Amino acid sequence: MNMSLTEEQEMLKNTAKNFLENECPMSIVRDMRDDEWGYQTELWQKMADLGWMGLVIPEEYGGVGGNFVDLTILLEAMGESCLPGPYFSTVVLGGEAILSGGNEGQRREILPKIASGNLILAFALAEPDSWFQADGIHTCAIPDNEDFIINGTKLFVENAHIADYIICVARTSEGNPPEEGLTIFLVDRKSPGIKLTLLKTMSYEKQCEVFFDNVRVSKDNTLAKLEEDGVSWISF
């Protein structure tokens, strides 16, 4: 198997390295440690103009149509420069969740906005008594006519305070195995009942505790097909 990079991937690697050396020096990284938002909007837009936000988004949704090797090259360059900002939560976690679990309308609505740098996402999974195990998710979503009502607490939600939407994993039934009772919701961060607390971290990452208090979400904002009984089953 040929594991060498293609000519285009070598170009991406060199472009990313040179760009971040010039645009993201350590002085900016230090400034963003104490900045409320944790990233520079000007730098974010420059990255979007380079196609980085849409790197692995298909062309039909406004992206570049690259693959995960391309993404790995870019993430490695970002790691070397300690790039601050919501790239991983928006493009990798959020974008892939929309691409994999969203319906066609959600993809056409949200993915082009990610690719253009005009939308930020946060992914809410971990909870106070569990990290990433399905049986530790107790945030619940109860059907109420055409909506769901979400209650619970999520921890270490990166960039939730600046996100347009929070992708929240919640329990809609007591499935067996436990992952079969989970549903992923696309929640407007400004919805009534959402309370955010910015956590102090050793690495100065912008992580939040997110409290959902009777947050109403339309059934149209689930990232899975709803079954007849109102419960959606989605791989976890």
MARTIDO-59461 format. One record per residue (C-alpha): residue number from 1; residue in three letters; x, y, z. Coordinates in steps of 0.2 Angstrom, whole numbers, plus 5000, padded with zeros to 4 digits. Example, Ala and Ser with C-alpha at 12.3 -4.5 7.8 and 13.67 -1.06 7.14 Angstrom:
BEGIN
<r><num>1</num><residuo>ala</residuo><east>5062</east><north>4978</north><up>5039</up></r>
<r><num>2</num><residuo>ser</residuo><east>5068</east><north>4995</north><up>5036</up></r>
//
This chain:
BEGIN
<r><num>1</num><residuo>met</residuo><east>5000</east><north>5000</north><up>5000</up></r>
<r><num>2</num><residuo>asn</residuo><east>5007</east><north>5017</north><up>4995</up></r>
<r><num>3</num><residuo>met</residuo><east>5006</east><north>5028</north><up>5011</up></r>
<r><num>4</num><residuo>ser</residuo><east>5015</east><north>5043</north><up>5003</up></r>
<r><num>5</num><residuo>leu</residuo><east>5006</east><north>5060</north><up>5001</up></r>
<r><num>6</num><residuo>thr</residuo><east>4999</east><north>5065</north><up>4985</up></r>
<r><num>7</num><residuo>glu</residuo><east>5005</east><north>5081</north><up>4977</up></r>
<r><num>8</num><residuo>glu</residuo><east>4990</east><north>5090</north><up>4982</up></r>
<r><num>9</num><residuo>gln</residuo><east>4992</east><north>5084</north><up>5000</up></r>
<r><num>10</num><residuo>glu</residuo><east>5010</east><north>5090</north><up>5000</up></r>
<r><num>11</num><residuo>met</residuo><east>5004</east><north>5107</north><up>4994</up></r>
<r><num>12</num><residuo>leu</residuo><east>4991</east><north>5107</north><up>5008</up></r>
<r><num>13</num><residuo>lys</residuo><east>5004</east><north>5103</north><up>5021</up></r>
<r><num>14</num><residuo>asn</residuo><east>5016</east><north>5116</north><up>5016</up></r>
<r><num>15</num><residuo>thr</residuo><east>5002</east><north>5129</north><up>5014</up></r>
<r><num>16</num><residuo>ala</residuo><east>4995</east><north>5126</north><up>5031</up></r>
<r><num>17</num><residuo>lys</residuo><east>5012</east><north>5126</north><up>5039</up></r>
<r><num>18</num><residuo>asn</residuo><east>5017</east><north>5143</north><up>5031</up></r>
<r><num>19</num><residuo>phe</residuo><east>5000</east><north>5151</north><up>5034</up></r>
<r><num>20</num><residuo>leu</residuo><east>4999</east><north>5146</north><up>5053</up></r>
<r><num>21</num><residuo>glu</residuo><east>5017</east><north>5152</north><up>5056</up></r>
<r><num>22</num><residuo>asn</residuo><east>5013</east><north>5169</north><up>5049</up></r>
<r><num>23</num><residuo>glu</residuo><east>4995</east><north>5171</north><up>5055</up></r>
<r><num>24</num><residuo>cys</residuo><east>4995</east><north>5162</north><up>5072</up></r>
<r><num>25</num><residuo>pro</residuo><east>5011</east><north>5166</north><up>5081</up></r>
<r><num>26</num><residuo>met</residuo><east>5013</east><north>5161</north><up>5099</up></r>
<r><num>27</num><residuo>ser</residuo><east>5008</east><north>5179</north><up>5104</up></r>
<r><num>28</num><residuo>ile</residuo><east>4991</east><north>5176</north><up>5097</up></r>
<r><num>29</num><residuo>val</residuo><east>4989</east><north>5160</north><up>5106</up></r>
<r><num>30</num><residuo>arg</residuo><east>4994</east><north>5168</north><up>5122</up></r>
<r><num>31</num><residuo>asp</residuo><east>4981</east><north>5182</north><up>5119</up></r>
<r><num>32</num><residuo>met</residuo><east>4967</east><north>5170</north><up>5116</up></r>
<r><num>33</num><residuo>arg</residuo><east>4970</east><north>5161</north><up>5133</up></r>
<r><num>34</num><residuo>asp</residuo><east>4962</east><north>5176</north><up>5142</up></r>
<r><num>35</num><residuo>asp</residuo><east>4950</east><north>5181</north><up>5128</up></r>
<r><num>36</num><residuo>glu</residuo><east>4932</east><north>5177</north><up>5132</up></r>
<r><num>37</num><residuo>trp</residuo><east>4929</east><north>5170</north><up>5115</up></r>
<r><num>38</num><residuo>gly</residuo><east>4945</east><north>5161</north><up>5113</up></r>
<r><num>39</num><residuo>tyr</residuo><east>4948</east><north>5164</north><up>5094</up></r>
<r><num>40</num><residuo>gln</residuo><east>4950</east><north>5178</north><up>5082</up></r>
<r><num>41</num><residuo>thr</residuo><east>4936</east><north>5180</north><up>5070</up></r>
<r><num>42</num><residuo>glu</residuo><east>4948</east><north>5188</north><up>5057</up></r>
<r><num>43</num><residuo>leu</residuo><east>4959</east><north>5172</north><up>5057</up></r>
<r><num>44</num><residuo>trp</residuo><east>4944</east><north>5161</north><up>5057</up></r>
<r><num>45</num><residuo>gln</residuo><east>4937</east><north>5169</north><up>5041</up></r>
<r><num>46</num><residuo>lys</residuo><east>4954</east><north>5168</north><up>5032</up></r>
<r><num>47</num><residuo>met</residuo><east>4954</east><north>5149</north><up>5036</up></r>
<r><num>48</num><residuo>ala</residuo><east>4937</east><north>5148</north><up>5029</up></r>
<r><num>49</num><residuo>asp</residuo><east>4943</east><north>5157</north><up>5013</up></r>
<r><num>50</num><residuo>leu</residuo><east>4956</east><north>5144</north><up>5011</up></r>
<r><num>51</num><residuo>gly</residuo><east>4943</east><north>5131</north><up>5011</up></r>
<r><num>52</num><residuo>trp</residuo><east>4948</east><north>5123</north><up>5028</up></r>
<r><num>53</num><residuo>met</residuo><east>4931</east><north>5124</north><up>5035</up></r>
<r><num>54</num><residuo>gly</residuo><east>4924</east><north>5114</north><up>5021</up></r>
<r><num>55</num><residuo>leu</residuo><east>4939</east><north>5102</north><up>5018</up></r>
<r><num>56</num><residuo>val</residuo><east>4929</east><north>5086</north><up>5021</up></r>
<r><num>57</num><residuo>ile</residuo><east>4912</east><north>5093</north><up>5017</up></r>
<r><num>58</num><residuo>pro</residuo><east>4906</east><north>5087</north><up>4999</up></r>
<r><num>59</num><residuo>glu</residuo><east>4906</east><north>5099</north><up>4985</up></r>
<r><num>60</num><residuo>glu</residuo><east>4887</east><north>5098</north><up>4983</up></r>
<r><num>61</num><residuo>tyr</residuo><east>4886</east><north>5106</north><up>5001</up></r>
<r><num>62</num><residuo>gly</residuo><east>4898</east><north>5120</north><up>4997</up></r>
<r><num>63</num><residuo>gly</residuo><east>4914</east><north>5111</north><up>5003</up></r>
<r><num>64</num><residuo>val</residuo><east>4930</east><north>5105</north><up>4995</up></r>
<r><num>65</num><residuo>gly</residuo><east>4926</east><north>5086</north><up>4995</up></r>
<r><num>66</num><residuo>gly</residuo><east>4943</east><north>5081</north><up>5003</up></r>
<r><num>67</num><residuo>asn</residuo><east>4946</east><north>5065</north><up>5013</up></r>
<r><num>68</num><residuo>phe</residuo><east>4952</east><north>5061</north><up>5031</up></r>
<r><num>69</num><residuo>val</residuo><east>4970</east><north>5061</north><up>5026</up></r>
<r><num>70</num><residuo>asp</residuo><east>4968</east><north>5079</north><up>5020</up></r>
<r><num>71</num><residuo>leu</residuo><east>4960</east><north>5083</north><up>5037</up></r>
<r><num>72</num><residuo>thr</residuo><east>4973</east><north>5074</north><up>5047</up></r>
<r><num>73</num><residuo>ile</residuo><east>4987</east><north>5084</north><up>5038</up></r>
<r><num>74</num><residuo>leu</residuo><east>4978</east><north>5100</north><up>5043</up></r>
<r><num>75</num><residuo>leu</residuo><east>4974</east><north>5095</north><up>5061</up></r>
<r><num>76</num><residuo>glu</residuo><east>4993</east><north>5091</north><up>5063</up></r>
<r><num>77</num><residuo>ala</residuo><east>4998</east><north>5108</north><up>5057</up></r>
<r><num>78</num><residuo>met</residuo><east>4985</east><north>5116</north><up>5068</up></r>
<r><num>79</num><residuo>gly</residuo><east>4992</east><north>5106</north><up>5083</up></r>
<r><num>80</num><residuo>glu</residuo><east>5010</east><north>5111</north><up>5079</up></r>
<r><num>81</num><residuo>ser</residuo><east>5004</east><north>5130</north><up>5080</up></r>
<r><num>82</num><residuo>cys</residuo><east>4992</east><north>5127</north><up>5095</up></r>
<r><num>83</num><residuo>leu</residuo><east>4979</east><north>5135</north><up>5085</up></r>
<r><num>84</num><residuo>pro</residuo><east>4965</east><north>5142</north><up>5096</up></r>
<r><num>85</num><residuo>gly</residuo><east>4947</east><north>5141</north><up>5091</up></r>
<r><num>86</num><residuo>pro</residuo><east>4932</east><north>5130</north><up>5087</up></r>
<r><num>87</num><residuo>tyr</residuo><east>4938</east><north>5121</north><up>5072</up></r>
<r><num>88</num><residuo>phe</residuo><east>4937</east><north>5103</north><up>5080</up></r>
<r><num>89</num><residuo>ser</residuo><east>4920</east><north>5105</north><up>5088</up></r>
<r><num>90</num><residuo>thr</residuo><east>4913</east><north>5113</north><up>5072</up></r>
<r><num>91</num><residuo>val</residuo><east>4921</east><north>5104</north><up>5057</up></r>
<r><num>92</num><residuo>val</residuo><east>4926</east><north>5087</north><up>5064</up></r>
<r><num>93</num><residuo>leu</residuo><east>4913</east><north>5084</north><up>5078</up></r>
<r><num>94</num><residuo>gly</residuo><east>4898</east><north>5094</north><up>5072</up></r>
<r><num>95</num><residuo>gly</residuo><east>4900</east><north>5094</north><up>5053</up></r>
<r><num>96</num><residuo>glu</residuo><east>4903</east><north>5075</north><up>5053</up></r>
<r><num>97</num><residuo>ala</residuo><east>4887</east><north>5073</north><up>5064</up></r>
<r><num>98</num><residuo>ile</residuo><east>4877</east><north>5083</north><up>5052</up></r>
<r><num>99</num><residuo>leu</residuo><east>4884</east><north>5074</north><up>5037</up></r>
<r><num>100</num><residuo>ser</residuo><east>4881</east><north>5057</north><up>5044</up></r>
<r><num>101</num><residuo>gly</residuo><east>4865</east><north>5059</north><up>5054</up></r>
<r><num>102</num><residuo>gly</residuo><east>4856</east><north>5074</north><up>5047</up></r>
<r><num>103</num><residuo>asn</residuo><east>4843</east><north>5073</north><up>5034</up></r>
<r><num>104</num><residuo>glu</residuo><east>4845</east><north>5081</north><up>5017</up></r>
<r><num>105</num><residuo>gly</residuo><east>4837</east><north>5098</north><up>5022</up></r>
<r><num>106</num><residuo>gln</residuo><east>4848</east><north>5099</north><up>5037</up></r>
<r><num>107</num><residuo>arg</residuo><east>4864</east><north>5096</north><up>5027</up></r>
<r><num>108</num><residuo>arg</residuo><east>4859</east><north>5109</north><up>5014</up></r>
<r><num>109</num><residuo>glu</residuo><east>4855</east><north>5121</north><up>5027</up></r>
<r><num>110</num><residuo>ile</residuo><east>4870</east><north>5119</north><up>5039</up></r>
<r><num>111</num><residuo>leu</residuo><east>4885</east><north>5112</north><up>5030</up></r>
<r><num>112</num><residuo>pro</residuo><east>4887</east><north>5127</north><up>5018</up></r>
<r><num>113</num><residuo>lys</residuo><east>4887</east><north>5139</north><up>5033</up></r>
<r><num>114</num><residuo>ile</residuo><east>4900</east><north>5128</north><up>5041</up></r>
<r><num>115</num><residuo>ala</residuo><east>4911</east><north>5128</north><up>5025</up></r>
<r><num>116</num><residuo>ser</residuo><east>4909</east><north>5147</north><up>5023</up></r>
<r><num>117</num><residuo>gly</residuo><east>4914</east><north>5150</north><up>5041</up></r>
<r><num>118</num><residuo>asn</residuo><east>4897</east><north>5157</north><up>5046</up></r>
<r><num>119</num><residuo>leu</residuo><east>4892</east><north>5144</north><up>5059</up></r>
<r><num>120</num><residuo>ile</residuo><east>4900</east><north>5137</north><up>5074</up></r>
<r><num>121</num><residuo>leu</residuo><east>4895</east><north>5121</north><up>5082</up></r>
<r><num>122</num><residuo>ala</residuo><east>4898</east><north>5112</north><up>5099</up></r>
<r><num>123</num><residuo>phe</residuo><east>4895</east><north>5094</north><up>5103</up></r>
<r><num>124</num><residuo>ala</residuo><east>4888</east><north>5089</north><up>5120</up></r>
<r><num>125</num><residuo>leu</residuo><east>4891</east><north>5071</north><up>5125</up></r>
<r><num>126</num><residuo>ala</residuo><east>4900</east><north>5069</north><up>5142</up></r>
<r><num>127</num><residuo>glu</residuo><east>4890</east><north>5070</north><up>5159</up></r>
<r><num>128</num><residuo>pro</residuo><east>4895</east><north>5073</north><up>5177</up></r>
<r><num>129</num><residuo>asp</residuo><east>4895</east><north>5054</north><up>5181</up></r>
<r><num>130</num><residuo>ser</residuo><east>4902</east><north>5047</north><up>5165</up></r>
<r><num>131</num><residuo>trp</residuo><east>4913</east><north>5052</north><up>5151</up></r>
<r><num>132</num><residuo>phe</residuo><east>4908</east><north>5044</north><up>5134</up></r>
<r><num>133</num><residuo>gln</residuo><east>4899</east><north>5028</north><up>5139</up></r>
<r><num>134</num><residuo>ala</residuo><east>4881</east><north>5026</north><up>5132</up></r>
<r><num>135</num><residuo>asp</residuo><east>4875</east><north>5019</north><up>5149</up></r>
<r><num>136</num><residuo>gly</residuo><east>4881</east><north>5035</north><up>5158</up></r>
<r><num>137</num><residuo>ile</residuo><east>4870</east><north>5047</north><up>5148</up></r>
<r><num>138</num><residuo>his</residuo><east>4855</east><north>5053</north><up>5158</up></r>
<r><num>139</num><residuo>thr</residuo><east>4851</east><north>5069</north><up>5150</up></r>
<r><num>140</num><residuo>cys</residuo><east>4833</east><north>5065</north><up>5144</up></r>
<r><num>141</num><residuo>ala</residuo><east>4822</east><north>5071</north><up>5130</up></r>
<r><num>142</num><residuo>ile</residuo><east>4803</east><north>5068</north><up>5132</up></r>
<r><num>143</num><residuo>pro</residuo><east>4791</east><north>5070</north><up>5118</up></r>
<r><num>144</num><residuo>asp</residuo><east>4778</east><north>5084</north><up>5119</up></r>
<r><num>145</num><residuo>asn</residuo><east>4767</east><north>5085</north><up>5104</up></r>
<r><num>146</num><residuo>glu</residuo><east>4779</east><north>5091</north><up>5089</up></r>
<r><num>147</num><residuo>asp</residuo><east>4793</east><north>5094</north><up>5101</up></r>
<r><num>148</num><residuo>phe</residuo><east>4805</east><north>5086</north><up>5113</up></r>
<r><num>149</num><residuo>ile</residuo><east>4809</east><north>5093</north><up>5131</up></r>
<r><num>150</num><residuo>ile</residuo><east>4827</east><north>5091</north><up>5136</up></r>
<r><num>151</num><residuo>asn</residuo><east>4833</east><north>5091</north><up>5154</up></r>
<r><num>152</num><residuo>gly</residuo><east>4850</east><north>5087</north><up>5160</up></r>
<r><num>153</num><residuo>thr</residuo><east>4868</east><north>5093</north><up>5162</up></r>
<r><num>154</num><residuo>lys</residuo><east>4883</east><north>5091</north><up>5150</up></r>
<r><num>155</num><residuo>leu</residuo><east>4901</east><north>5094</north><up>5154</up></r>
<r><num>156</num><residuo>phe</residuo><east>4917</east><north>5099</north><up>5145</up></r>
<r><num>157</num><residuo>val</residuo><east>4907</east><north>5105</north><up>5130</up></r>
<r><num>158</num><residuo>glu</residuo><east>4920</east><north>5114</north><up>5120</up></r>
<r><num>159</num><residuo>asn</residuo><east>4915</east><north>5131</north><up>5113</up></r>
<r><num>160</num><residuo>ala</residuo><east>4897</east><north>5130</north><up>5118</up></r>
<r><num>161</num><residuo>his</residuo><east>4898</east><north>5148</north><up>5124</up></r>
<r><num>162</num><residuo>ile</residuo><east>4901</east><north>5154</north><up>5106</up></r>
<r><num>163</num><residuo>ala</residuo><east>4891</east><north>5141</north><up>5096</up></r>
<r><num>164</num><residuo>asp</residuo><east>4876</east><north>5144</north><up>5085</up></r>
<r><num>165</num><residuo>tyr</residuo><east>4870</east><north>5126</north><up>5089</up></r>
<r><num>166</num><residuo>ile</residuo><east>4874</east><north>5113</north><up>5102</up></r>
<r><num>167</num><residuo>ile</residuo><east>4873</east><north>5095</north><up>5096</up></r>
<r><num>168</num><residuo>cys</residuo><east>4866</east><north>5086</north><up>5111</up></r>
<r><num>169</num><residuo>val</residuo><east>4865</east><north>5067</north><up>5114</up></r>
<r><num>170</num><residuo>ala</residuo><east>4850</east><north>5064</north><up>5125</up></r>
<r><num>171</num><residuo>arg</residuo><east>4841</east><north>5048</north><up>5131</up></r>
<r><num>172</num><residuo>thr</residuo><east>4824</east><north>5046</north><up>5123</up></r>
<r><num>173</num><residuo>ser</residuo><east>4821</east><north>5028</north><up>5130</up></r>
<r><num>174</num><residuo>glu</residuo><east>4829</east><north>5015</north><up>5140</up></r>
<r><num>175</num><residuo>gly</residuo><east>4836</east><north>5005</north><up>5126</up></r>
<r><num>176</num><residuo>asn</residuo><east>4845</east><north>4988</north><up>5127</up></r>
<r><num>177</num><residuo>pro</residuo><east>4859</east><north>4990</north><up>5123</up></r>
<r><num>178</num><residuo>pro</residuo><east>4859</east><north>5007</north><up>5131</up></r>
<r><num>179</num><residuo>glu</residuo><east>4865</east><north>5016</north><up>5115</up></r>
<r><num>180</num><residuo>glu</residuo><east>4849</east><north>5011</north><up>5106</up></r>
<r><num>181</num><residuo>gly</residuo><east>4839</east><north>5023</north><up>5117</up></r>
<r><num>182</num><residuo>leu</residuo><east>4849</east><north>5038</north><up>5112</up></r>
<r><num>183</num><residuo>thr</residuo><east>4845</east><north>5052</north><up>5100</up></r>
<r><num>184</num><residuo>ile</residuo><east>4855</east><north>5067</north><up>5094</up></r>
<r><num>185</num><residuo>phe</residuo><east>4847</east><north>5084</north><up>5094</up></r>
<r><num>186</num><residuo>leu</residuo><east>4852</east><north>5100</north><up>5085</up></r>
<r><num>187</num><residuo>val</residuo><east>4848</east><north>5113</north><up>5098</up></r>
<r><num>188</num><residuo>asp</residuo><east>4849</east><north>5132</north><up>5096</up></r>
<r><num>189</num><residuo>arg</residuo><east>4861</east><north>5139</north><up>5109</up></r>
<r><num>190</num><residuo>lys</residuo><east>4850</east><north>5154</north><up>5112</up></r>
<r><num>191</num><residuo>ser</residuo><east>4835</east><north>5143</north><up>5117</up></r>
<r><num>192</num><residuo>pro</residuo><east>4826</east><north>5147</north><up>5133</up></r>
<r><num>193</num><residuo>gly</residuo><east>4832</east><north>5136</north><up>5147</up></r>
<r><num>194</num><residuo>ile</residuo><east>4850</east><north>5134</north><up>5142</up></r>
<r><num>195</num><residuo>lys</residuo><east>4863</east><north>5140</north><up>5155</up></r>
<r><num>196</num><residuo>leu</residuo><east>4881</east><north>5140</north><up>5152</up></r>
<r><num>197</num><residuo>thr</residuo><east>4896</east><north>5140</north><up>5163</up></r>
<r><num>198</num><residuo>leu</residuo><east>4914</east><north>5143</north><up>5156</up></r>
<r><num>199</num><residuo>leu</residuo><east>4925</east><north>5130</north><up>5165</up></r>
<r><num>200</num><residuo>lys</residuo><east>4943</east><north>5134</north><up>5170</up></r>
<r><num>201</num><residuo>thr</residuo><east>4955</east><north>5122</north><up>5162</up></r>
<r><num>202</num><residuo>met</residuo><east>4974</east><north>5119</north><up>5163</up></r>
<r><num>203</num><residuo>ser</residuo><east>4976</east><north>5120</north><up>5144</up></r>
<r><num>204</num><residuo>tyr</residuo><east>4965</east><north>5136</north><up>5143</up></r>
<r><num>205</num><residuo>glu</residuo><east>4953</east><north>5127</north><up>5132</up></r>
<r><num>206</num><residuo>lys</residuo><east>4935</east><north>5135</north><up>5131</up></r>
<r><num>207</num><residuo>gln</residuo><east>4925</east><north>5121</north><up>5139</up></r>
<r><num>208</num><residuo>cys</residuo><east>4908</east><north>5124</north><up>5146</up></r>
<r><num>209</num><residuo>glu</residuo><east>4896</east><north>5115</north><up>5158</up></r>
<r><num>210</num><residuo>val</residuo><east>4879</east><north>5116</north><up>5149</up></r>
<r><num>211</num><residuo>phe</residuo><east>4863</east><north>5114</north><up>5159</up></r>
<r><num>212</num><residuo>phe</residuo><east>4847</east><north>5110</north><up>5150</up></r>
<r><num>213</num><residuo>asp</residuo><east>4831</east><north>5116</north><up>5159</up></r>
<r><num>214</num><residuo>asn</residuo><east>4815</east><north>5111</north><up>5150</up></r>
<r><num>215</num><residuo>val</residuo><east>4823</east><north>5116</north><up>5133</up></r>
<r><num>216</num><residuo>arg</residuo><east>4811</east><north>5114</north><up>5119</up></r>
<r><num>217</num><residuo>val</residuo><east>4817</east><north>5107</north><up>5103</up></r>
<r><num>218</num><residuo>ser</residuo><east>4807</east><north>5103</north><up>5087</up></r>
<r><num>219</num><residuo>lys</residuo><east>4806</east><north>5085</north><up>5082</up></r>
<r><num>220</num><residuo>asp</residuo><east>4813</east><north>5092</north><up>5065</up></r>
<r><num>221</num><residuo>asn</residuo><east>4829</east><north>5095</north><up>5074</up></r>
<r><num>222</num><residuo>thr</residuo><east>4834</east><north>5077</north><up>5077</up></r>
<r><num>223</num><residuo>leu</residuo><east>4849</east><north>5070</north><up>5068</up></r>
<r><num>224</num><residuo>ala</residuo><east>4840</east><north>5053</north><up>5064</up></r>
<r><num>225</num><residuo>lys</residuo><east>4824</east><north>5047</north><up>5057</up></r>
<r><num>226</num><residuo>leu</residuo><east>4810</east><north>5047</north><up>5069</up></r>
<r><num>227</num><residuo>glu</residuo><east>4800</east><north>5030</north><up>5071</up></r>
<r><num>228</num><residuo>glu</residuo><east>4782</east><north>5029</north><up>5072</up></r>
<r><num>229</num><residuo>asp</residuo><east>4782</east><north>5029</north><up>5092</up></r>
<r><num>230</num><residuo>gly</residuo><east>4792</east><north>5046</north><up>5092</up></r>
<r><num>231</num><residuo>val</residuo><east>4808</east><north>5038</north><up>5097</up></r>
<r><num>232</num><residuo>ser</residuo><east>4823</east><north>5039</north><up>5085</up></r>
<r><num>233</num><residuo>trp</residuo><east>4836</east><north>5025</north><up>5085</up></r>
<r><num>234</num><residuo>ile</residuo><east>4854</east><north>5030</north><up>5081</up></r>
<r><num>235</num><residuo>ser</residuo><east>4871</east><north>5021</north><up>5081</up></r>
<r><num>236</num><residuo>phe</residuo><east>4882</east><north>5028</north><up>5095</up></r>
//
